[in-house]
Structure formats: structure tokens, C-alpha cells
Amino acid sequence: MRLLDIGFAFAVAGAVWLRWQSDGSVDVKTSYYWTMADTVICETPFQIRKAIVAMAQDDGAGIRSLACTRPGAGKRVRVVSMPATTYGPWEIQLISERGAAATMWGYADQFEADRDQ
């Protein structure tokens, strides 16, 4: 019976933590965002951290070798999917004059909500 109580306590604590993580500054009703000045997006979510380190070292070739890019500030993106936690990587599409580009990945804190949508 004690193990059941401990398991229940862990489940409640986990649910509270997940709820707390999900309530960040992310507006889940908004699907369009703008890139910020330090935005790095990659073809896979696994390369983003390495690309951010390369960006801090001003290593453009290193960023490109990781299949990543720095789109610059003010580029419009459409969020395809976002995880339950606030800071996880988002699957996005860059919006250009010609339409939506290929699907890329970037960290949530590198985008700001498009309030006009």
C-alpha cells in the first residue's frame, strides 16, 4: 500500500511539473511567429545546440555543415508542432515571398509571437 501512495505522489508531482513547464510565454493559439536576431534553425532538432555554439563562435561554415541556417531577425515562421514543455524545439516553416519553405527546427525562445494574426 505504501508503494501505491509513493507512486501516486510521484504522478501528481510530475503532472504539476509538466503543467508548470507548459505555462511559459508560449501562446499555443498562435501559429505564426517572427524570428529573433539570434535565431538558428536546423533540418533536424539534434543539431541546434551545436549550431548555437558555432554561432557564438561566429563560425558560418560550422553552422552550414550542420545543415543549419541563421535567417536573421523578422522572418515570419509558421509553427508546425511544439512539444509539451516550453523550451523544447519547435518544428517550423519559414515563410517567404514564394510561400512556405521546408520544415526546420528551432528552440522556442528564438521566436516571438506574431500579434497581428
Summary of the structure (lengths in Angstrom):
residues: 117
radius of gyration: 17.5
end to end distance: 52.1
largest distance: 62.5
contacts: 307
relative contact order: 0.22
helix: 36%
strand: 29%
